[in-house]
Amino acid sequence: MFATVSAQLADRQLSHQRTVALIRSLEETAQGPTVSACKGLAFVQLYATYEYAVRSAVQATLVALRAAGVEIRTLRRDLLALVLDSHWDSASTCGRPRVWDSRMALIAHVDSREPTSTLRDDLFPSDGSHYRLNQLRTIWKVFCIAAPVVPEPRLMGRIEELVENRNAVSHGRRRPEEVGARYSWQDISKRADDTDAIACHVVSTLESHVKAGGLFTAATGP
């Protein structure tokens, strides 16, 4: 599935280039709210690519884990926070009469011989940050990834800017032309390149982590 995600990202990168070319053409031949609106809407497009990369990379990781068919007891402990999602929910919502049975059942699953082939691949460790930098950090912690969450430290700020501008436009707090008026076409081009770099980094990092056996305990890898 990682190959499919990477191919989709390549298509989206071409779309970003076309958007930048259009904005450049409009900026060089016209002035006014239309050009600014296009630049503001570009953030919505870039955010969509970023969100797709993050969510799809997590799903691809879970697909690979399910395909491995190993026993749950071989997984890294932090990963159980996601893999045992239904058991965590059950233990937290079962009510007082069943709380201790649910807790003990949850503990028993930590060393379960149940195969990961039963794993749902639509799980996602959402932390409510709406894909801000902390969402990447949460994913990195759950999957026990030691590599940096972004390829360059400066791109941390890009994520915050991307999410803030997208939310401002999508939630109606600011009009697209208000957001876009602050940027030149060169600015949008740079942010498109940076978004593509972040998206590719997320996918490639998770793929490399899976291939290196990073989801499993050292003693009981696949």
N, C-alpha and C positions, 0 to 999 in steps of 0.2 A: 504493500500500500504506500510505502514511502516514495516509490517511484512515481506513483500517480499524483501524489501531493506535489512533488517537485515539478512534474510536468505542468500541473495546474498553475503553480507559481510562475513558471516561465511564461505562460500565456498571459498572466496578469501583469507581468513586467512589461510585456509588449503593449498592453492596454495603457499602462502608466505613461509609456513613451509617447503614445498617440495623444493622450490628454495633455501632456506637457507641450507637444508640438502645436496643438490647437490653441492653448493658452498663449504661447509665444506669438503665434500668428495674430491673434486678437489683440494682444498688447501692442504689437508693432504697427497695427493698422487702425486701432480704435481706442477710445478711452471711455470711461463711464462704468456704470454698475454691472453691465453684462460681463466684462472682463473680470471684475472683482468677484462676481458670483461664481464664475467658473473656477477661480482659484480657491474660493471657499469650499465649493463642492468637491474639489480634488481631495480634500482631507477625508471626506466621507468614503471616497473610493480607496484611498490608501489604508484607512482604518479597516475596511472590509477585507483587504488582502492580509493585513497583520492578524486580524482575528481568525481568519480562515487558516492561516499557517499554524497558529498556536493550537487551536482546537483540533485541527486535522492531524497535527503531529502527535498529540496526545492519543487520539483515536488509533493512529497507525501503530503506536507503541503498544496499546492494549490488544490490537489485532495480532501483533507479533507474539505477544505474551500468551494469548489464547492458543495460537497455532503451536507454540512450544509444547503445550500439554503437560507441563511439569506439575509437581505437587505444590500446593499453596505453601506448605511448610518450608520450601526452598527459597521463598522470596525474601528480599530485604525487608526488615521490620517496618520501616517507614512507609513502604509501598502498601502494606496491609491497611493503612489508613484509608486508601482508596479501594483496594480490591475487596475488602470486607464491608463495603459501603452499606449494604442492606442490613448487615448484622449490627453495625453501629446505630443505624436508624431504629432498628427493632429494640435495641437495648435502651435507647433514650426515650422511646415513646410507648413502651409496653404497659406502663402503669405500675404502681407499687406492688400489687399482688404477684406480678411475674418478673419484677426487676432483677431478682437474684438469679433466677433460672436463665434469664436472657444474658446477664453478665457472664455467667459460667459457660454458657453456650458460645459466647463470643470468644472467651479465652481458649476454649477447646479448638476453635477454628484456627487459631494461630499456628498450631502444629498439625493442621489437617492434611490428610493425604489426598484430599479432593483435588482433581486436576484443574488447571487453569483453563482447560477447554470449555468450562462452563461459565467463564468470565464474560460479563457484559462489556462490549467495547464502546458503549456510549457514555461511560462514566467520565466525569470531568471534575477536577478538584477546584471548583469555583470558590473564590474567597470574597466575592462581593466587591472587588476593586475595579470591576469593569475593564479588565485587561490593562490596567496600569502596571507599572514595573513590579509591584508586589505580587501580581498574579503569576508572573514568570518565576519569581522567587519561590512561591508556593509549589509550583510544578516541579521546580528543580529539587526542592526538599523532598517531596513525595517520591520522586523517582531516584533520589540519592545521586544527583549529578554534581560533580565537583567543578566542572568547567564554568566559566563566566556566563551570566544570563544574556549578555550582549557581546558582540565581537569587539567593540571599543567602548570605553567608559562614557564618552561624550554622547553616545546613542541612548543613554538612560534618559536624558533630557528630551530627546526626540520622541520617545514613547509618551512621556507626559504631555508634550505639546500636541501630539497626534490625537491622543484620547480626548484631551480638553477641547480642541477645536471641533472634532467630530461630534462630541456630545453637545457642544454649544449650538451647532447647526441642526443636528438631528432632533434635539429636544426643544428647539424653538427659542432658546435663550438669546441667540444672536442670529441675524440673517446671514446667509452665505457671503453677500457682498461686504458685510461688516468684517467678517473674518478674513476674506481674501484681500481686502484693501491694504492690509499690512505687508503683503508679500509681492515680490516681483516674480516673473516666470522663472528666473534663475533660482529663486528661493524654492519654488515648488519643485523644480527639477532636482535640486539637492535633496529635498525631503522625500521625493520618490525613490531616489537611489538609496537613501538611508533606510527607508521602510523595506525595500527589497533586501537589503543586507541583513536587517534584523530578522525578517521572515525566513530567509534561507538559513541563517544561523540557528534559529530555533529548530527547524526541521532536521538539518544536518547533525546538530548536537544530539538530539534524541535518537536519531538513526544510529549514530556511532556508539552511543551509550548502549543501545539494544544489542548491537553486533559484538560489543566488547563484554557482554554478559553482566552489565552493571545492575541488572534488576535482581540478581540472585546473590545469595550469601556466598562467601568465598569458599566455604567447604562443600556446598551442595549445588554448584552451578549446573546448567543443563547439559 
